[in-house]
Amino acid sequence: MTKRELLLLRVLEYISQEGHAPRAEIARALKLSKATVTHITRDLIDHGIAAEVADLPDTPDPNTSSGRPSVPLQVNPDAGLLIGIDLSGSRVAAVVLNMALAQHVRLEFEHPALRHSALPQDLVSSVVDGIMTTLGPDSARVRGIGISVRALNYQVDDTGDARLMDVKANAALVDALITQHRIPVAVIHNMQALLLAEMMRRPSSGLRLLIHVGEGIGGAIWLESKPIEGAHLAAGEWGHITVDRNGPVCACGKRGCIEASYAVPHLVERARTHDPRVTSWEDFVAHVDAPACQAILHEFIEAAAHALSGPVLVCDPEEIIVDGPICDVADAFLPQFSQALAEELLPRTRRALTLTTSMGGVDAAARGAAYSLIGKALEHMVTTPLALKP
């Protein structure tokens, strides 16, 4: 994703939320120059996604000496659809968005083998086929398909190592789906998809780190208006930083990864050995002030602060975004985590760094996958225009 594509998404979302908006208002609200907004809205108009609304009253622009009216713009949601599919969990989660970035359809269903990121091509194809079939005639309006997958395949190979996302295999999968459906397709690391959805809701695009704590522990890095992929599409794998060389064997094949001891299922399991009331994450949240839960949470906080201090010192981010079920205990987690991390950092970094919880929502990975297609979707719309609804 380019900076221009991110700005395009933000402008599109703003107009959609407001119902209609003049260019001057968009520029002020998003802190963009008028020239930037003019170029972006011209793109939206040229692709049939937005239009000037002649029957709405013009709004005088107080920032111009002439007070010349600014013509409002409105989004045409029928310009096409984007599909975002999250295959990083045990269930398929998919959202179909119209061009106003509003939810057109949401789907969730079981599918075998979704615990693995190196998904067989025929399995992914069957998921996409199922969603397109469910859409029926609307499938002809789809302008792009984004697919969010795990970076690590936890089926350990003969060498004892878990396999990372394969760039060539992903390229082959993408090419096969493009050939089949004749629309743009992208495969994206699920943590990068989460971060992309998150950054749509934030005004700045400075350097940020994401840490996700749920069934596993992962993360992503935001730099220059996009997530960093890394050489193997797996940048930001905090969950596989070693915090205890004598710790349990991780699913990745290493010993002592932070994920192997402190992902949500392990927090619950370890708390349950001291407090029989804790049999689920919901119980952990309900009894977070109990000694057993406090002890294991404090242990995790110390380990997480130690694991993240290296990346923070290397990258010097503006902000760390905390995502996932761990946000259910944010009141207990964030203040302690902030303090523990500060003890590991340089004074200037310590003073400037902020920690916040995610705003992405339950379908963030699927939405982020859909958002990643916006540039390619616009290119596709030039070559294959739709017969739009009146």
C-alpha positions in Angstrom: 0.0 0.0 0.0 1.2 3.5 -0.9 0.8 6.7 1.1 -1.6 7.9 -1.6 -3.8 4.7 -1.3 -4.0 5.2 2.5 -5.0 8.8 2.1 -7.6 7.8 -0.5 -9.1 5.3 1.9 -9.2 8.0 4.7 -10.9 10.5 2.4 -13.4 7.8 1.2 -14.2 6.8 4.7 -14.7 10.4 5.8 -17.1 11.3 3.0 -19.0 8.1 3.7 -19.3 8.8 7.4 -20.5 12.3 6.8 -22.9 11.4 4.1 -21.5 14.2 1.9 -18.7 16.7 2.4 -17.0 19.5 0.4 -13.3 19.3 -0.3 -12.4 22.2 2.1 -14.1 20.4 5.0 -12.3 17.1 4.1 -8.9 18.9 4.1 -9.5 20.5 7.5 -10.9 17.3 9.1 -8.1 15.1 7.9 -5.3 17.7 8.2 -4.5 17.5 4.5 -3.6 20.1 2.0 -6.3 21.3 -0.4 -4.1 20.2 -3.3 -3.9 16.7 -1.9 -7.6 16.5 -1.4 -8.3 17.8 -4.9 -6.1 15.1 -6.5 -7.6 12.3 -4.4 -11.2 13.3 -4.9 -10.5 13.7 -8.7 -9.4 10.0 -8.6 -12.6 9.0 -6.8 -14.7 10.9 -9.3 -12.8 9.6 -12.3 -13.4 6.0 -11.1 -17.1 6.6 -10.4 -16.7 6.1 -6.7 -17.7 9.7 -5.8 -19.5 12.5 -7.5 -20.3 16.1 -6.9 -23.8 16.5 -5.6 -25.6 19.2 -7.5 -28.9 19.1 -5.5 -27.3 19.8 -2.1 -26.7 23.4 -1.0 -23.1 24.7 -1.7 -21.1 25.4 1.4 -19.2 28.8 1.5 -15.6 28.3 2.3 -14.6 30.7 5.1 -10.9 30.2 4.4 -11.0 31.8 1.0 -11.1 35.5 0.4 -13.9 35.1 -2.2 -16.0 32.8 0.0 -16.6 30.8 -3.1 -18.9 27.8 -2.4 -17.4 24.4 -2.1 -19.4 21.7 -3.9 -20.2 18.7 -1.7 -19.1 15.2 -2.7 -21.0 12.0 -2.1 -19.8 8.4 -2.4 -21.5 6.0 -4.8 -21.5 2.7 -2.8 -22.7 0.8 -5.9 -19.4 1.4 -7.7 -18.2 -2.0 -6.7 -17.5 -4.4 -3.8 -14.3 -5.4 -2.0 -14.0 -8.8 -0.2 -11.7 -9.3 2.8 -11.2 -12.8 4.1 -9.4 -13.8 7.3 -8.0 -17.3 7.3 -5.7 -16.9 10.3 -8.0 -18.5 12.9 -10.1 -21.7 13.2 -13.0 -20.2 11.3 -13.4 -18.3 8.1 -14.3 -14.6 8.7 -15.2 -12.6 5.7 -16.6 -9.1 5.1 -17.8 -7.7 1.8 -17.5 -3.9 1.7 -19.2 -1.5 -0.8 -17.2 1.4 -2.1 -18.4 3.5 0.8 -16.4 1.0 2.9 -19.6 0.0 4.7 -20.4 -3.7 5.3 -22.5 -5.2 2.5 -22.3 -8.8 3.8 -20.6 -10.6 6.7 -19.9 -14.3 6.6 -18.4 -16.6 9.2 -18.2 -20.4 8.9 -16.1 -23.4 9.8 -13.4 -24.8 7.4 -10.8 -27.5 8.0 -7.1 -26.8 8.3 -7.3 -23.1 9.0 -4.8 -23.3 11.8 -2.0 -23.4 9.2 -0.9 -20.4 7.2 0.7 -22.3 4.3 -2.9 -23.1 3.2 -3.3 -25.5 0.3 -4.3 -23.7 -2.9 -7.4 -25.7 -3.4 -8.6 -25.0 0.2 -8.3 -21.2 -0.3 -9.9 -21.5 -3.7 -12.9 -23.4 -2.2 -13.3 -20.7 0.4 -13.3 -17.9 -2.2 -15.7 -19.9 -4.4 -18.0 -20.4 -1.5 -18.1 -16.7 -0.8 -18.6 -15.7 -4.4 -21.5 -18.3 -4.7 -23.1 -16.8 -1.6 -23.0 -13.3 -3.1 -24.9 -14.6 -6.1 -25.4 -11.9 -8.8 -23.5 -9.4 -6.6 -20.3 -11.4 -7.3 -20.1 -9.6 -10.6 -19.6 -6.4 -8.7 -16.5 -7.6 -6.8 -13.4 -5.4 -7.5 -10.8 -7.2 -5.4 -10.2 -10.0 -2.9 -7.8 -9.6 0.1 -6.9 -12.6 2.1 -5.4 -12.5 5.6 -3.3 -15.5 6.7 -0.9 -16.4 9.5 2.8 -15.8 8.8 3.9 -19.0 10.4 2.8 -22.5 9.4 2.9 -24.5 12.7 3.3 -27.8 10.9 7.0 -28.3 11.8 9.0 -29.6 8.9 11.7 -32.3 8.8 14.3 -29.8 10.0 12.3 -29.1 13.2 11.5 -25.6 12.1 8.1 -24.1 11.5 7.8 -22.7 7.9 7.3 -19.1 7.2 5.0 -17.7 4.6 6.4 -18.7 1.2 6.6 -15.7 -1.1 6.7 -17.8 -4.3 3.8 -20.1 -3.1 1.7 -17.0 -2.2 2.5 -15.5 -5.6 1.3 -18.8 -7.3 -1.9 -18.7 -5.2 -2.6 -15.1 -6.1 -2.0 -15.8 -9.8 -4.3 -18.8 -9.7 -7.1 -16.8 -8.1 -6.7 -13.9 -10.5 -6.9 -16.2 -13.4 -10.0 -17.8 -12.0 -11.9 -14.7 -11.0 -10.2 -12.0 -13.2 -10.0 -9.5 -10.5 -7.2 -8.3 -8.2 -6.2 -10.6 -5.4 -3.7 -10.1 -2.5 -2.5 -12.3 0.4 -1.4 -10.4 3.5 0.0 -11.3 6.9 -2.9 -11.2 9.4 -1.0 -8.9 11.8 -0.3 -6.5 9.0 -3.9 -6.6 8.0 -4.9 -5.8 11.6 -2.5 -2.9 11.7 -3.8 -1.5 8.4 -7.4 -1.6 9.7 -6.1 0.1 12.9 -4.3 2.9 11.1 -7.4 3.8 9.1 -8.8 5.1 12.4 -5.7 7.1 13.4 -4.8 10.6 12.1 -1.1 10.1 12.0 0.9 7.6 10.0 4.2 7.8 12.0 6.1 4.7 13.0 4.0 2.4 15.2 4.3 -1.1 16.6 1.3 -3.5 17.1 1.3 -6.3 19.6 -1.6 -8.8 19.5 -2.2 -11.1 22.4 -4.8 -13.8 21.9 -4.7 -17.4 20.8 -1.1 -16.6 19.9 1.1 -13.5 20.2 2.1 -11.6 17.2 2.7 -8.1 15.9 3.4 -5.7 13.0 5.4 -2.5 12.2 3.9 0.5 10.6 6.4 2.8 8.7 5.9 5.3 5.8 2.2 4.7 5.5 2.2 0.9 5.3 3.0 -2.2 7.2 6.5 -3.5 6.9 6.5 -7.0 5.3 10.1 -8.1 5.8 12.1 -10.4 3.6 9.8 -13.4 4.4 6.5 -11.5 5.0 6.8 -12.0 8.7 8.1 -8.8 10.2 6.9 -8.2 13.8 6.8 -11.8 15.1 7.2 -10.7 18.7 5.6 -13.9 19.9 8.7 -15.9 18.9 11.2 -13.8 20.8 12.8 -16.1 23.4 12.2 -15.1 27.0 13.2 -18.3 28.7 15.6 -20.8 27.2 14.4 -23.4 29.6 10.8 -22.7 28.9 8.2 -24.9 27.1 8.7 -25.9 23.4 6.8 -23.6 21.2 4.7 -24.6 18.2 7.3 -23.0 16.0 9.9 -25.6 17.1 11.9 -23.3 19.4 12.0 -23.4 23.2 10.9 -20.5 25.5 9.1 -18.2 23.0 6.9 -15.7 24.8 3.9 -17.1 22.9 4.5 -20.6 24.3 4.0 -19.4 27.9 1.8 -16.3 27.7 -0.7 -16.5 24.9 -4.3 -16.4 26.3 -4.8 -20.2 26.6 -1.5 -20.4 28.6 -2.5 -17.5 30.8 -5.8 -19.3 31.6 -4.1 -22.7 32.1 -1.5 -21.4 34.5 -4.0 -19.3 36.5 -6.3 -22.4 36.8 -3.6 -24.4 38.6 -3.8 -21.9 41.5 -7.5 -20.8 41.2 -10.0 -23.5 40.1 -12.5 -20.7 39.3 -10.5 -19.8 36.2 -11.5 -22.3 33.5 -11.8 -19.9 30.6 -10.6 -16.5 29.4 -13.9 -15.0 30.5 -13.2 -16.3 34.0 -9.7 -14.8 33.9 -11.2 -11.4 33.0 -13.9 -11.7 35.8 -11.2 -12.6 38.4 -8.3 -10.5 37.1 -7.9 -9.0 40.6 -7.5 -12.4 42.2 -4.0 -13.3 43.4 -3.5 -16.1 40.8 -4.5 -14.0 37.9 -2.5 -11.0 39.1 0.6 -13.2 39.5 0.5 -14.6 36.0 -0.4 -11.3 34.5 2.5 -9.6 36.2 4.9 -12.4 35.0 3.6 -11.9 31.4 4.0 -8.1 31.7 7.7 -8.4 32.7 8.4 -10.9 29.9 6.5 -8.7 27.3 8.3 -5.6 28.4 11.7 -7.4 28.1 10.7 -8.8 24.6 9.5 -5.5 23.2 12.2 -3.3 24.6 14.7 -4.4 21.9 12.4 -3.6 19.0 11.4 -0.3 20.6 15.0 0.8 21.1 15.8 -0.2 17.5 12.7 1.3 15.9 11.9 4.3 18.2 8.2 4.2 17.5 5.7 6.9 18.4 3.2 4.5 19.8 2.6 0.8 20.7 -0.9 -0.4 19.9 -2.1 -3.3 22.1 -4.6 -5.6 20.3 -6.6 -8.8 20.9 -8.4 -10.3 23.9 -5.7 -8.9 26.3 -7.6 -5.6 25.9 -10.3 -7.2 28.0 -8.0 -6.6 31.0 -6.5 -3.3 29.7 -7.1 -1.5 33.0 -4.9 -4.0 34.8 -2.5 -4.7 31.9 -1.6 -1.3 30.3 -0.4 0.7 33.4 1.9 -2.1 34.6 3.1 -2.8 31.0 3.9 0.8 30.4 5.9 1.1 33.7 7.8 -2.2 33.1 8.6 -1.2 29.5 9.7 2.3 30.6 12.3 0.7 32.9 14.0 -0.9 29.8 14.1 2.2 27.6 16.2 5.4 27.2 14.8 8.4 29.1 13.7 10.3 26.0 12.0 7.3 24.5 10.3 6.6 27.8 8.8 10.1 28.0 7.6 10.2 24.4 6.3 6.7 23.8 2.5 6.1 24.2 0.6 2.9 24.6 -3.0 2.5 23.5 -5.5 -0.2 22.9 -6.8 -1.2 19.5 -9.8 0.4 17.8 -10.0 -2.1 14.9 -12.9 -4.2 16.0 -13.8 -7.9 15.6 -13.4 -8.1 11.8 -10.2 -5.9 11.6 -8.0 -8.5 9.9 -10.7 -9.2 7.2 -11.2 -5.4 6.7 -7.5 -4.7 6.5 -7.2 -7.4 3.9 -9.9 -5.7 1.9 -8.4 -2.2 2.4 -5.0 -3.5 1.0 -6.7 -3.9 -2.4 -7.9 -0.4 -2.9 -5.2 0.7 -5.4 -5.4 -2.4 -7.5 -9.2 -2.2 -7.4 -9.1 1.3 -8.8 -6.8 0.2 -11.6 -9.2 -2.7 -12.4 -12.2 -0.3 -12.5 -10.6 1.7 -15.3 -10.3 -1.4 -17.5 -13.6 -3.1 -16.6 -16.2 -0.5 -15.7 -19.5 -1.7 -14.1 -22.9 -0.9 -15.3 -23.8 1.1 -12.2 -27.2 1.2 -10.6 -29.2 4.4 -11.4 
